[in-house]
Amino acid sequence: MIASILKSMRLFVLLNEPSQEISVNEMENAYLDFVEQIKLINASKDYSYAFRTLNFVRIELSNTNRGKKCT
């Protein structure tokens, strides 16, 4: 399923990583790769599938740092 593929992308890994040693360039590249995948999903003619997938991504992003305190 594409939703699980998106969740395993580098962007989610970086967002869930507690390390502060992530370079801006690394985060930018991960984000751009993620955006390209989102573009592919939106190019689909199956709008209900695209909607469900994007909703899943929204939920996963909102849960990424839930419960973690900023230091």
N, C-alpha and C positions, 0 to 999 in steps of 0.2 A: 504494500500500500504506500502511496506517495507521501502520506502524512508521516509515517514512521521514518521514511527516508529524509524528509525535511527535518524531523526532530533529531536525527543523528548527524545532521550537517555541522560543520565546524563552528558556525555561529552559535548554536545552542551549547556546544561543548565549551566554547570560550565564555559564554555568559554564565554557565554553571560552575566554572572553575574558580576556586577561591583565590588563586594567585593574582597578584597585582603586576606581574611581569609580562603582561600582554602588550605588545607594541601596537601603536595606532595603525600602522600599516597592516599588521596581521588581522586586526579587527575589521579594518576597512575591506580587505580582500574577502574575508569570511562573509561580510554583509553583502558585498557585490555578488558573490556566488549565490547567496540566499535569494537576492532580488531576481537574479536570472531564473531561478527555479520557480519563483512566484509568477514571473512573466509567462513561463511555459504553462503553468496551471491555468492562468487567465486566458490563454489562447485557445483553450479547449472549448468545444461547443456544448459540453455537458455542464451546464451552469449549476445544477444542483450539486454535482460532485465538486466543482470548484468552490462553491459556497461552503460546503461542509469542510473541505480541506482547509480553506482559509480561516474558518471559524476555529478549527482545531489548532491551527498555528497561533491564532490570537490567544486562545486559552493557555497554550504552552508558554508563550512569551510572558503572559501575565503571572504565571506560576514560577517562572525562572528564578527569581530572587525572593520569593515570598518567604517571610519568616527569618530572613537574614538581616542582621543589623549592619549598618555602614560603620566603618571604623575611621 
